[in-house]
Amino acid sequence: MKIKRRERRTYTDDFKQQMVTLYQQSKTRCELVLQYELMPSALDI
């Protein structure tokens, strides 16, 4: 059985800044991943 790969997503600078701002305002990584359907590695530095 072949695993279907997700298409690689790209993020705008505005979106990235929004994630940083939300994280700094006490949103957890887990909340951001779930709310915005991100892979956890998308929030790595």
C-alpha positions, 0 to 999 in steps of 0.5 A, a space after each residue: 500500500 502506497 502512502 499518499 504524500 501531502 503536497 508541500 505547502 508554502 507560507 507567506 511572510 505575513 503568515 509566518 509573522 502571525 504564527 510568531 505573534 500568536 506563539 508569543 501571546 501564549 498560544 501553544 505549538 500544539 494549538 497552532 498545529 491543530 488550528 492551522 493544520 500544520 505539521 509540527 516541523 513547520 514551527 521549528 526554527 
